[in-house]
Amino acid sequence: MKRLLGAHVSVAGGLDNAFARGIESGCTALQIFTKNANRWQVKPITDAEATAFRQAWQESGIEPVMAHDAYLINLASPKNDVWEKSKVALRDELIRCAQLGITDLVMHPGAHLGTGVDVGLERIRQAFREILPETPAEVRLLLENTAGQGSYFGGDFAHLAALLEGFDEKRFGVCFDTCHAHAAGYNLSSEEGYAQTMAEFDRLVGLEQIKAFHLNDSLKACGSKVDRHAHIGQGTISRTGFACLMQDQRFVNTPMVLETPKGDQNEMDRVNLALLQELAEGAAA
């Protein structure tokens, strides 16, 4: 069975170049940035760029494409200038996705920077209430769980549940990052740990909310709260944890993308994807 497996790929030289890179690595799904992830300001997408992107997508045979928002965005920020800039930036990213035909935008929830969990969560929810009516209804926000470092939201699955509550379910979902969950303290390295983690997510958020996965092994230990990605099977999650996920029938149609180190010639995406496909087909973990 053809799984929706891929990687985050570069758009250097033009957004449409993502597809050639994806094909070269053996991707059937992709994630991209639609703009520089470390800058607030960005040039608008031209009609010609959007047309070239859609055409390359159609010709590629790659199915789902998701985008990831800029790292500067922090909807939980207590600083008004950052909060306002973050809202403008996220609104712009949602519009850019619609221009390209991308229907899922992955975002980190943000960090409260000392104001506390309740204040920070409400700050994010207020931003959503302002942004959603002004953005294309066909683009979903996928909240990404995090490693829980510092005051970042998303290390606790309960944060995701609180952020999703009461909003239109068509506008939201979750992107489940394996490294982040493991580093946050949800053990994915054994069959028992995997089952417990997914049961806890289901209890708090609901497995049906998972619309995509980031597949990353964790360089650091479970509960370290340190976000360091490793190649599949070469970190503390191990092949066992990824075998559990790849053979979980509940997620066989869910897009899954790598954010692992690329290697000198981008060769490691192909290596990691081949291993994931092996594990999906029941190779010994």
C-alpha positions as CSV (number, residue, x, y, z in Angstrom):
1,M,0.0,0.0,0.0
2,K,1.2,3.5,-0.9
3,R,1.6,5.5,2.3
4,L,1.6,9.3,2.4
5,L,5.2,9.6,3.5
6,G,7.5,12.5,2.8
7,A,9.7,15.2,4.2
8,H,10.1,18.9,4.7
9,V,11.8,20.1,1.6
10,S,13.5,23.4,0.5
11,V,11.8,25.8,-1.8
12,A,15.1,27.5,-2.8
13,G,14.9,29.0,-6.2
14,G,11.2,29.0,-6.3
15,L,8.2,27.4,-4.5
16,D,7.6,24.9,-7.4
17,N,11.1,23.5,-7.0
18,A,9.9,21.6,-3.9
19,F,8.3,18.9,-6.0
20,A,11.5,17.9,-7.9
21,R,13.3,17.6,-4.5
22,G,10.4,15.6,-3.1
23,I,10.4,13.2,-6.1
24,E,14.1,12.7,-5.8
25,S,13.8,11.6,-2.2
26,G,10.8,9.3,-2.9
27,C,8.2,11.4,-1.2
28,T,4.4,10.9,-1.6
29,A,3.7,13.9,0.8
30,L,5.5,17.1,1.4
31,Q,6.0,20.0,3.9
32,I,7.3,23.4,2.9
33,F,7.7,26.9,4.2
34,T,5.9,29.4,1.9
35,K,8.3,32.1,3.0
36,N,11.5,32.6,5.0
37,A,10.8,31.1,8.4
38,N,13.0,33.6,10.2
39,R,11.7,36.9,8.8
40,W,8.5,38.9,9.4
41,Q,8.4,40.6,6.1
42,V,8.0,38.7,2.8
43,K,7.1,39.4,-0.8
44,P,3.6,38.4,-1.8
45,I,3.2,35.3,-4.0
46,T,2.6,36.3,-7.6
47,D,0.0,34.7,-9.8
48,A,2.8,33.2,-11.9
49,E,4.4,31.6,-8.9
50,A,1.1,30.2,-7.7
51,T,0.4,28.8,-11.2
52,A,3.8,27.2,-11.5
53,F,3.4,25.7,-8.0
54,R,0.0,24.2,-8.7
55,Q,1.2,22.8,-12.1
56,A,4.3,21.2,-10.6
57,W,2.2,19.7,-7.9
58,Q,-0.3,18.2,-10.4
59,E,2.5,16.7,-12.4
60,S,4.5,15.3,-9.4
61,G,2.1,12.6,-8.3
62,I,2.7,13.8,-4.7
63,E,-0.6,14.1,-2.9
64,P,-0.8,16.1,0.3
65,V,1.3,19.2,0.8
66,M,1.3,21.1,4.1
67,A,3.1,24.3,5.0
68,H,4.8,25.2,8.3
69,D,4.5,28.7,9.7
70,A,7.4,31.1,10.5
71,Y,9.3,30.5,13.8
72,L,8.9,34.1,14.8
73,I,5.2,33.9,15.3
74,N,4.1,33.8,19.0
75,L,0.4,34.2,19.6
76,A,0.9,33.8,23.4
77,S,3.4,36.6,23.6
78,P,2.6,39.2,26.4
79,K,4.4,41.8,24.3
80,N,1.8,43.7,22.3
81,D,4.0,44.5,19.3
82,V,5.0,40.8,18.9
83,W,1.4,39.7,19.4
84,E,0.2,42.1,16.7
85,K,3.0,41.2,14.3
86,S,2.3,37.5,15.0
87,K,-1.4,37.8,14.1
88,V,-0.6,39.7,10.9
89,A,2.0,37.1,9.9
90,L,-0.2,34.1,10.6
91,R,-3.1,35.7,8.7
92,D,-0.7,36.2,5.8
93,E,0.5,32.6,5.9
94,L,-3.1,31.3,5.8
95,I,-3.8,33.4,2.7
96,R,-0.5,32.3,1.1
97,C,-1.5,28.7,1.6
98,A,-4.9,29.3,-0.1
99,Q,-3.1,30.9,-3.1
100,L,-1.1,27.7,-3.5
101,G,-3.9,25.3,-2.9
102,I,-2.4,24.1,0.4
103,T,-5.1,23.2,3.0
104,D,-3.0,22.6,6.1
105,L,-0.7,25.0,7.9
106,V,1.3,23.6,10.9
107,M,2.0,26.0,13.7
108,H,3.7,26.0,17.1
109,P,1.2,27.2,19.8
110,G,3.7,29.7,21.3
111,A,5.2,30.6,24.6
112,H,3.7,32.6,27.5
113,L,7.1,34.0,28.6
114,G,6.2,34.0,32.3
115,T,2.6,35.3,32.3
116,G,1.3,31.8,33.1
117,V,-0.6,29.0,31.4
118,D,-4.1,30.3,31.6
119,V,-3.2,33.9,30.5
120,G,-1.1,32.5,27.6
121,L,-3.7,30.1,26.4
122,E,-6.4,32.8,26.3
123,R,-4.0,35.1,24.4
124,I,-3.7,32.4,21.7
125,R,-7.5,31.8,21.6
126,Q,-8.2,35.5,21.3
127,A,-5.8,35.7,18.4
128,F,-7.6,32.8,16.7
129,R,-11.0,34.6,17.2
130,E,-9.6,37.6,15.4
131,I,-7.7,35.8,12.6
132,L,-10.2,33.0,11.6
133,P,-13.0,35.2,10.2
134,E,-10.5,37.1,8.0
135,T,-8.8,34.0,6.4
136,P,-9.8,31.4,3.8
137,A,-12.1,28.8,5.3
138,E,-10.5,26.0,3.3
139,V,-7.1,26.3,5.2
140,R,-6.8,24.4,8.5
141,L,-4.4,25.3,11.3
142,L,-2.6,22.2,12.6
143,L,-1.4,22.8,16.2
144,E,1.9,21.0,16.7
145,N,2.8,19.5,20.1
146,T,6.1,20.6,21.4
147,A,8.9,19.3,23.7
148,G,7.7,21.6,26.5
149,Q,10.9,23.6,26.8
150,G,10.6,26.7,29.0
151,S,7.2,28.3,28.8
152,Y,6.3,26.8,25.4
153,F,2.8,25.4,25.1
154,G,2.1,22.0,23.6
155,G,4.4,19.8,25.7
156,D,1.2,18.8,27.6
157,F,-1.5,17.4,25.4
158,A,-4.0,19.2,27.6
159,H,-2.8,22.5,26.1
160,L,-3.9,21.4,22.7
161,A,-7.3,20.3,24.0
162,A,-7.7,23.8,25.6
163,L,-6.8,25.6,22.4
164,L,-9.1,23.5,20.2
165,E,-12.1,23.7,22.5
166,G,-15.1,25.6,21.0
167,F,-13.6,26.4,17.6
168,D,-14.9,25.1,14.3
169,E,-13.4,21.7,13.9
170,K,-13.0,22.2,10.1
171,R,-10.5,25.0,10.8
172,F,-8.3,23.0,13.2
173,G,-6.4,19.8,13.8
174,V,-3.2,18.5,15.3
175,C,0.2,17.7,13.8
176,F,1.7,15.1,16.1
177,D,5.5,15.3,16.3
178,T,7.1,12.1,17.6
179,C,10.4,13.7,18.9
180,H,8.5,16.5,20.7
181,A,6.1,14.1,22.4
182,H,8.9,11.8,23.6
183,A,11.1,14.7,24.8
184,A,8.0,16.1,26.6
185,G,7.7,12.9,28.6
186,Y,5.3,10.7,26.6
187,N,7.3,7.5,26.1
188,L,7.2,6.2,22.5
189,S,10.1,3.8,22.7
190,S,8.2,0.6,23.6
191,E,4.9,-1.0,22.6
192,E,3.5,-0.3,26.0
193,G,4.7,3.3,26.0
194,Y,3.3,3.9,22.5
195,A,-0.1,2.5,23.5
196,Q,-0.2,4.6,26.7
197,T,0.8,7.8,24.8
198,M,-1.9,7.3,22.2
199,A,-4.5,6.4,24.8
200,E,-3.7,9.6,26.7
201,F,-3.8,11.7,23.6
202,D,-7.2,10.2,22.7
203,R,-8.5,10.9,26.2
204,L,-7.4,14.5,26.2
205,V,-7.7,15.6,22.6
206,G,-9.1,12.8,20.5
207,L,-7.1,10.7,17.9
208,E,-9.4,12.0,15.2
209,Q,-7.8,15.4,15.6
210,I,-4.5,14.1,14.3
211,K,-4.3,15.2,10.7
212,A,-0.6,14.8,10.1
213,F,2.6,13.6,11.8
214,H,6.2,14.8,12.0
215,L,8.4,11.7,12.1
216,N,11.5,12.5,14.0
217,D,13.6,10.3,16.4
218,S,14.8,12.1,19.5
219,L,18.5,12.7,20.3
220,K,17.7,13.3,23.9
221,A,16.0,11.1,26.5
222,C,12.2,10.8,27.2
223,G,11.2,13.7,29.4
224,S,14.3,15.8,28.7
225,K,12.2,18.6,27.3
226,V,15.0,19.2,24.7
227,D,14.0,19.3,21.0
228,R,16.8,17.6,19.0
229,H,15.8,15.5,16.0
230,A,17.6,12.3,15.1
231,H,17.4,9.9,12.1
232,I,14.6,7.2,12.4
233,G,15.7,4.4,14.7
234,Q,18.9,6.2,15.7
235,G,17.5,8.1,18.7
236,T,15.8,7.2,22.0
237,I,12.5,6.4,20.4
238,S,14.2,3.6,18.5
239,R,12.9,1.4,15.6
240,T,10.4,-0.2,18.0
241,G,8.5,3.1,18.6
242,F,8.3,3.9,14.8
243,A,7.2,0.3,14.0
244,C,4.3,0.8,16.4
245,L,3.3,4.0,14.7
246,M,3.8,2.7,11.1
247,Q,1.8,-0.4,11.8
248,D,-1.0,1.4,13.6
249,Q,-4.0,1.0,11.3
250,R,-5.7,4.1,12.7
251,F,-3.1,6.2,10.9
252,V,-2.5,4.5,7.6
253,N,-4.1,7.3,5.6
254,T,-2.6,10.2,7.7
255,P,0.2,12.2,6.0
256,M,3.6,11.8,7.7
257,V,6.7,13.9,7.0
258,L,10.3,13.8,8.2
259,E,12.1,16.8,9.7
260,T,15.3,14.8,10.2
261,P,18.9,15.9,9.2
262,K,19.2,15.8,5.4
263,G,22.8,14.5,5.0
264,D,25.4,16.0,2.7
265,Q,23.5,15.4,-0.5
266,N,19.9,15.2,1.0
267,E,20.4,11.4,0.8
268,M,19.1,10.8,4.3
269,D,15.5,11.5,3.5
270,R,15.5,8.6,1.1
271,V,17.2,6.4,3.7
272,N,14.7,7.3,6.5
273,L,11.7,7.0,4.2
274,A,12.8,3.5,3.1
275,L,13.2,2.4,6.7
276,L,9.7,3.7,7.6
277,Q,8.2,1.9,4.6
278,E,10.0,-1.3,5.8
279,L,8.6,-0.9,9.3
280,A,5.1,-0.2,7.9
281,E,5.3,-3.5,6.0
282,G,6.1,-5.4,9.2
283,A,9.9,-5.5,9.2
284,A,11.3,-6.6,12.6
285,A,11.8,-3.6,14.8
